[in-house]
Amino acid sequence: MATITITVTVSNPGSGNKYYLDGALGAYAATPGNTYKFDQADGSNSGHPLRFATAADAAGSSEYTTGVTTSGTPGSAGAYTQIEVTATTTQALFFYCTNHSGMGDSFNVGGTGTVQLQTRSGFEIQNLTSDPVPYAQALADNPYAGTWAAGANINAARSGLSGFGTNTASFVVGGDAQPGDGGAHTTLVESYNGSSWSETTEFSTGRSQLGSLGSTTAGLLFGGQTPSVTGSTQTWNGSAWTEVNELNTARSYMINGSNGTQTAGLTSTGYSGTAGIYNVESWNGSSWTEKTEPNTSVYLRATGGAAPNTDTILFGGGYPRTTNAETWNG
């Protein structure tokens, strides 16, 4: 912050001697973080040492010395009284003459809106009643205070669908138009631009409960029920779907069981249509490779992680349900 020099003179306005600060009579407002240097070199200051207290003329109180330094003799060159105003300086102070009453006035640190002054890790912070609560603190106070806003509805109602992308650029793919109807699997694809859904190029084989990865310009679909399970894999380049190498083991129920991108992905476990599938396959951008199976034979698992082929986690799933979780390091 800054050091602010205030020229102090003494004059009698008709009611006795008073301190004039930069030529002005009255109170002074300070800001935490600044240092205020009261220059008493002017000859009119002779015999009038300026000091601070928590009451006018230090009545009933002692001199306030925290952060205060003095130098020289008032009325002589180089004489001053200086106060460093920090976040812990008493808010309501007064400047006064140690030899004569009635010369000073208030020296306010902060304002009437100040409710808390604190120092954190060397940074002086002034919180006012008008300040918003910082987001991190608000989240700590109430971690469930977030709200959901109504978004645009997809065009076709369906269940068992999958999706990928972000909340401003995403796809929903496939699904069942009528749950339980084996002939209702759809090839429908809808894209989202952040405000509305629009139908785009459909993929080749209608299915639900399929895996999906990537973005709206580089996507990957695989597996699912057609109504029988399939290992079909298709890539999306932003305008068209292309059939590529299939999964080694056909499976469905991978809505939450896949992690990664169009060039590096991982799919875990699944359902064959009659029984659980426990193996794991990784995708390198062109083909699927069998990987080490999980230690616990559980299917319908969810997966996530930073890097699907070297840093991922499987959790939950199964009949009966499980809390089991396993991490994968590649």
C-alpha positions as CSV (number, residue, x, y, z in Angstrom):
1,M,0.0,0.0,0.0
2,A,1.0,3.7,0.3
3,T,2.5,6.0,2.8
4,I,0.4,9.2,3.0
5,T,2.0,12.3,4.3
6,I,-0.4,14.8,6.1
7,T,0.9,18.3,6.8
8,V,-0.1,19.3,10.3
9,T,-0.5,23.0,11.3
10,V,-1.9,24.5,14.5
11,S,-4.3,27.5,14.4
12,N,-7.0,29.1,16.6
13,P,-10.4,29.3,14.8
14,G,-11.8,31.3,17.8
15,S,-12.4,28.5,20.2
16,G,-8.8,27.6,21.1
17,N,-5.9,25.9,19.2
18,K,-6.8,23.1,16.8
19,Y,-4.9,20.7,14.6
20,Y,-5.4,21.4,10.9
21,L,-4.7,18.4,8.6
22,D,-3.7,19.5,5.1
23,G,-5.4,22.7,5.9
24,A,-8.7,21.1,7.0
25,L,-10.2,21.1,10.4
26,G,-12.1,18.0,11.7
27,A,-12.1,14.2,11.6
28,Y,-9.9,12.1,9.4
29,A,-10.8,8.7,7.7
30,A,-8.1,6.2,7.1
31,T,-8.0,3.0,5.0
32,P,-6.4,-0.3,6.3
33,G,-3.2,-1.0,4.4
34,N,-1.9,2.5,4.3
35,T,0.6,4.3,6.6
36,Y,-0.3,7.8,7.6
37,K,2.6,10.2,8.4
38,F,1.6,13.4,10.3
39,D,4.3,15.9,9.5
40,Q,4.7,18.3,12.4
41,A,7.7,20.3,11.0
42,D,5.7,23.5,10.7
43,G,6.6,26.0,13.5
44,S,3.0,26.3,14.6
45,N,3.3,22.7,16.0
46,S,5.8,23.8,18.7
47,G,4.7,22.5,22.1
48,H,1.9,20.3,20.5
49,P,3.0,16.7,20.2
50,L,0.3,14.7,18.2
51,R,-0.5,11.3,19.5
52,F,-3.4,8.7,19.3
53,A,-5.8,7.3,21.8
54,T,-9.1,5.3,21.9
55,A,-10.9,8.3,23.5
56,A,-10.9,12.1,22.8
57,D,-7.9,13.7,24.5
58,A,-7.1,10.2,25.8
59,A,-9.7,10.7,28.5
60,G,-9.9,7.6,30.6
61,S,-7.6,5.8,28.2
62,S,-3.9,5.4,27.6
63,E,-2.0,6.5,24.5
64,Y,-2.5,4.1,21.6
65,T,0.9,3.0,20.3
66,T,0.3,-0.1,18.1
67,G,2.0,0.6,14.8
68,V,2.8,4.2,15.9
69,T,6.3,5.8,15.6
70,T,7.4,9.3,16.4
71,S,10.5,11.4,15.5
72,G,11.9,14.8,16.3
73,T,10.4,17.7,18.2
74,P,7.2,19.2,17.0
75,G,7.8,22.6,15.2
76,S,11.2,21.4,14.0
77,A,12.3,20.0,10.6
78,G,11.9,16.2,10.4
79,A,9.3,16.0,13.2
80,Y,6.4,13.6,12.7
81,T,4.1,11.0,14.2
82,Q,3.3,8.1,12.0
83,I,0.7,5.2,12.3
84,E,0.6,2.1,10.2
85,V,-3.0,1.2,9.8
86,T,-3.5,-2.6,9.4
87,A,-6.5,-5.0,9.5
88,T,-6.1,-5.2,13.3
89,T,-5.8,-1.5,14.1
90,T,-8.5,-0.3,16.5
91,Q,-11.3,1.1,14.3
92,A,-12.3,4.2,16.3
93,L,-9.2,6.3,17.3
94,F,-8.6,9.9,18.1
95,F,-5.6,12.2,17.4
96,Y,-4.8,14.6,20.3
97,C,-2.2,16.9,21.8
98,T,-0.5,15.5,24.8
99,N,-0.2,19.0,26.3
100,H,-3.5,20.7,25.5
101,S,-7.1,19.4,25.4
102,G,-9.6,20.1,22.6
103,M,-7.1,20.2,19.7
104,G,-7.8,16.9,18.0
105,D,-10.6,15.0,16.5
106,S,-11.5,11.4,15.4
107,F,-9.2,9.2,13.3
108,N,-11.5,6.5,11.9
109,V,-10.1,3.2,10.5
110,G,-12.5,1.8,8.0
111,G,-16.1,2.9,8.0
112,T,-19.4,2.3,9.7
113,G,-20.1,-0.6,7.4
114,T,-17.0,-2.5,8.5
115,V,-18.0,-5.6,10.4
116,Q,-14.8,-7.6,10.4
117,L,-11.1,-6.8,9.8
118,Q,-8.7,-9.8,9.5
119,T,-5.3,-10.6,8.3
120,R,-4.9,-13.9,6.4
121,S,-1.4,-15.1,5.3
122,G,-0.1,-11.5,5.0
123,F,-3.0,-10.2,3.0
124,E,-5.1,-7.5,4.7
125,I,-8.8,-8.0,3.9
126,Q,-11.6,-5.6,4.7
127,N,-15.0,-7.2,4.7
128,L,-18.0,-4.8,4.5
129,T,-21.6,-5.6,5.2
130,S,-22.2,-5.0,1.5
131,D,-19.7,-7.6,0.3
132,P,-21.0,-10.8,-1.1
133,V,-20.1,-14.0,0.7
134,P,-17.1,-15.6,-1.2
135,Y,-18.2,-18.6,-3.2
136,A,-15.9,-21.0,-1.5
137,Q,-17.2,-20.0,1.9
138,A,-20.8,-20.1,0.8
139,L,-20.2,-23.7,-0.5
140,A,-18.6,-24.7,2.8
141,D,-21.5,-23.2,4.7
142,N,-24.1,-25.1,2.6
143,P,-22.6,-27.6,0.1
144,Y,-26.1,-28.4,-1.2
145,A,-27.2,-24.9,-2.0
146,G,-26.8,-25.2,-5.7
147,T,-29.9,-24.9,-7.9
148,W,-31.0,-26.6,-11.1
149,A,-32.4,-24.4,-13.9
150,A,-35.0,-25.7,-16.4
151,G,-33.3,-26.6,-19.6
152,A,-34.7,-27.2,-23.1
153,N,-36.4,-30.6,-23.5
154,I,-35.1,-33.2,-26.0
155,N,-37.3,-33.7,-29.0
156,A,-38.0,-37.4,-28.6
157,A,-38.8,-38.9,-25.2
158,R,-36.8,-42.1,-24.5
159,S,-35.0,-44.0,-21.9
160,G,-31.8,-46.0,-21.9
161,L,-30.1,-43.3,-23.9
162,S,-26.4,-42.3,-23.7
163,G,-24.7,-39.0,-24.2
164,F,-21.4,-37.2,-24.4
165,G,-20.0,-33.7,-24.6
166,T,-20.5,-30.6,-22.4
167,N,-23.4,-28.5,-21.2
168,T,-23.1,-26.2,-24.2
169,A,-22.2,-28.8,-26.9
170,S,-23.4,-32.3,-26.4
171,F,-25.2,-35.3,-28.0
172,V,-27.8,-37.7,-26.8
173,V,-27.9,-41.0,-28.7
174,G,-30.1,-44.0,-29.1
175,G,-32.4,-45.3,-26.4
176,D,-35.8,-46.9,-26.1
177,A,-38.8,-45.0,-27.3
178,Q,-41.1,-47.3,-25.3
179,P,-39.4,-49.0,-22.4
180,G,-39.9,-52.8,-22.5
181,D,-40.7,-52.8,-26.2
182,G,-37.9,-54.8,-27.9
183,G,-38.6,-53.2,-31.3
184,A,-38.4,-49.6,-30.1
185,H,-34.6,-49.2,-30.0
186,T,-33.8,-46.0,-31.9
187,T,-31.0,-44.6,-34.0
188,L,-31.9,-41.0,-33.2
189,V,-29.2,-38.5,-32.4
190,E,-29.9,-35.0,-31.0
191,S,-27.3,-32.3,-30.5
192,Y,-27.4,-29.5,-27.9
193,N,-26.0,-26.0,-28.5
194,G,-26.4,-24.7,-25.0
195,S,-30.0,-23.6,-25.5
196,S,-31.9,-26.0,-27.7
197,W,-31.8,-29.6,-29.2
198,S,-31.8,-30.4,-32.8
199,E,-31.9,-33.7,-34.7
200,T,-28.7,-34.6,-36.5
201,T,-27.3,-37.5,-38.5
202,E,-28.5,-40.9,-37.1
203,F,-26.2,-43.8,-36.6
204,S,-26.7,-47.2,-38.3
205,T,-28.1,-49.6,-35.8
206,G,-30.9,-48.7,-33.3
207,R,-29.9,-49.6,-29.7
208,S,-30.1,-48.6,-26.1
209,Q,-27.9,-48.9,-23.0
210,L,-24.9,-48.3,-25.3
211,G,-21.5,-46.8,-24.4
212,S,-20.5,-43.3,-25.7
213,L,-17.4,-41.2,-25.4
214,G,-15.9,-38.0,-26.9
215,S,-17.2,-34.7,-28.2
216,T,-19.6,-33.4,-30.8
217,T,-16.8,-33.4,-33.3
218,A,-15.0,-36.6,-32.3
219,G,-17.4,-39.1,-30.8
220,L,-17.5,-42.9,-30.2
221,L,-20.5,-45.2,-29.8
222,F,-20.2,-48.9,-29.0
223,G,-22.2,-51.9,-27.8
224,G,-25.8,-51.8,-26.5
225,Q,-29.0,-53.7,-27.1
226,T,-30.5,-54.0,-30.6
227,P,-32.6,-55.8,-28.9
228,S,-29.9,-58.5,-28.8
229,V,-26.5,-57.2,-27.5
230,T,-23.9,-56.0,-30.1
231,G,-20.3,-55.1,-30.2
232,S,-20.8,-52.6,-33.0
233,T,-18.5,-49.5,-32.7
234,Q,-18.9,-46.3,-34.7
235,T,-17.0,-43.0,-34.7
236,W,-18.4,-39.6,-35.4
237,N,-16.3,-36.9,-37.1
238,G,-18.7,-34.0,-36.8
239,S,-20.9,-34.9,-39.8
240,A,-21.0,-38.6,-40.3
241,W,-20.9,-42.0,-38.4
242,T,-18.4,-44.7,-39.5
243,E,-18.3,-48.4,-38.6
244,V,-14.9,-49.4,-37.1
245,N,-13.6,-52.5,-35.2
246,E,-16.1,-54.0,-32.9
247,L,-15.8,-54.8,-29.2
248,N,-14.3,-58.2,-28.5
249,T,-17.2,-59.1,-26.3
250,A,-20.7,-57.7,-27.2
251,R,-22.4,-56.1,-24.2
252,S,-25.0,-53.6,-23.1
253,Y,-25.7,-51.5,-20.0
254,M,-22.6,-49.2,-20.4
255,I,-24.4,-45.9,-19.8
256,N,-22.1,-45.1,-16.9
257,G,-19.5,-47.7,-17.5
258,S,-17.2,-46.0,-20.0
259,N,-14.6,-43.3,-19.7
260,G,-12.3,-41.5,-22.1
261,T,-12.2,-40.0,-25.6
262,Q,-12.5,-41.1,-29.2
263,T,-8.8,-42.0,-29.2
264,A,-8.3,-43.4,-25.7
265,G,-11.2,-45.1,-23.9
266,L,-12.1,-47.8,-21.5
267,T,-15.3,-49.8,-21.1
268,S,-15.9,-51.9,-18.0
269,T,-18.1,-55.0,-17.5
270,G,-21.6,-54.9,-18.9
271,Y,-24.4,-57.3,-19.6
272,S,-24.7,-60.0,-22.3
273,G,-28.4,-60.1,-22.3
274,T,-28.5,-63.2,-20.0
275,A,-25.6,-62.8,-17.7
276,G,-23.1,-60.3,-16.4
277,I,-19.8,-59.5,-18.3
278,Y,-16.8,-58.8,-16.1
279,N,-14.0,-58.1,-18.5
280,V,-12.6,-54.7,-19.4
281,E,-11.6,-53.4,-22.9
282,S,-9.5,-50.4,-23.8
283,W,-9.8,-48.4,-27.1
284,N,-6.8,-46.9,-28.8
285,G,-8.5,-45.0,-31.5
286,S,-8.8,-47.9,-33.9
287,S,-9.4,-51.2,-32.0
288,W,-10.4,-52.7,-28.7
289,T,-8.0,-54.7,-26.5
290,E,-8.9,-57.0,-23.6
291,K,-7.4,-55.8,-20.3
292,T,-7.0,-57.3,-16.8
293,E,-10.4,-58.1,-15.3
294,P,-11.4,-56.5,-12.0
295,N,-10.6,-58.4,-8.8
296,T,-14.3,-58.6,-8.0
297,S,-16.7,-60.1,-10.5
298,V,-19.3,-57.3,-10.5
299,Y,-21.2,-56.0,-13.6
300,L,-23.2,-52.9,-14.4
301,R,-20.4,-50.8,-12.8
302,A,-19.8,-47.0,-13.2
303,T,-16.4,-45.7,-14.1
304,G,-14.5,-42.5,-14.1
305,G,-11.0,-41.0,-13.8
306,A,-8.5,-38.7,-15.3
307,A,-6.9,-41.0,-17.9
308,P,-9.0,-44.1,-18.8
309,N,-6.1,-46.3,-19.8
310,T,-3.8,-45.5,-16.9
311,D,-5.9,-43.8,-14.2
312,T,-9.5,-44.8,-13.6
313,I,-11.9,-46.2,-11.1
314,L,-14.7,-48.8,-11.1
315,F,-17.4,-48.7,-8.4
316,G,-20.8,-50.0,-7.5
317,G,-23.1,-52.2,-9.6
318,G,-24.0,-55.8,-9.5
319,Y,-26.8,-58.1,-8.2
320,P,-26.9,-58.0,-5.3
321,R,-25.7,-54.3,-5.2
322,T,-22.2,-53.6,-4.0
323,T,-20.2,-50.7,-2.6
324,N,-17.0,-52.3,-4.0
325,A,-14.6,-49.9,-5.8
326,E,-11.3,-50.7,-7.6
327,T,-8.7,-48.4,-9.2
328,W,-6.8,-49.1,-12.4
329,N,-3.2,-47.9,-13.0
330,G,-2.8,-49.3,-16.5
